[in-house]
Amino acid sequence: MKTRLLAILTVTVISLLTTSYSYASLNLNNQPLCPTLNIQFTSATTSDNEAQNIANIQAHISYDRNTINVQVTDAYPNYEGYLTYTIKNVGNGPIQFTAVTVTNPNPEALQITTTNHAGTTLQPCQNTQGTTTMHVQPTAQQGRQYNFQIRITAQPKEPTHPRTATWWQNQFQAYLNRNGQPNIDAATLEQYLDQIDSQSPTFRFTGARNQKFQQAINILNSPTKANSETKLKAQLLALWLNQAAEWTTGYQVDGKTAQQIIQGSENALTNHQTSRYDY
């Protein structure tokens, strides 16, 4: 009974690690889902610092909704205008901002600062806000009109998905044999192992970095004819590593999350459960 239970758990963990590759690129109708990159400014409001109604700042979103055109009229030294805007991801895939571009044709007269969205990620239908401050320099001429633009560029965010036990084994092996190009730096891999060591009842990683890496390899390198417990430990460690790397978010097998599968597998290994098993 114990062998049968561990075999079922092993299949469950492998299912999450391997089928996620295909699920990540399919929609509910099992058709290839091509992510569309589409971000838009959905609102732009302005205000200023003056008590008298002399200068004015206005903002208009372009027709394609990718640019905000700002116009300042009757400007005078030390006048400040403020812009608050909202950006929404209206595409069907996550996007990551790469740059915030402010086109200022009159840098000698206007000092412009804006929210730095670089690196920010938006999921589909998610939005974020930003602010821009425009300050008219003390040396600027009285009563002038100025214009500037704000534009945000983004790229599709590469989807993350759990990696297999073999993939993780190759990461550690690359540092020991100096063969191959690892995707994760050694310090981060060691950090993952230390994190797992502190949270898992099953796994212990001790000694120098290379010793820890070798211990991980010994677990992940499960022979074809290994028993069910050995195979489960290999897949469980891979799942732990994926969770440490935050690559399990949103993935489930038979309605169970990665954390539930980890907890259930740990319980089966440490408590020697053979006739009863609860996630």
FENGIRA-V84655 format. One line per field, one symbol per residue. phi: phi as a letter, one per 20 degrees, with the letter a starting at -180 (. if undefined). A space follows every 10 residues. Layout:
# FENGIRA-V84655
phi=???
This chain:
# FENGIRA-V84655
phi=.fffffffff fffffffdff ffffdcefel dgdefdebdc fdbbccbbde eeedebcccc effemdcded cddlfbgmfc cccdccdced edbfccfdad ddecfcffdd dccbgeegnf dcegmecbdb ccdddefgef ffmedccbcc cddbcfeffd bfdeffffgf ffffeeelcn dfecffffff ffffffgede fedcccnfgf fffffffgff eefgefffff fffffffffg ffffemddfn ecclmdfgff fgfffffffe dlfcdcbcf
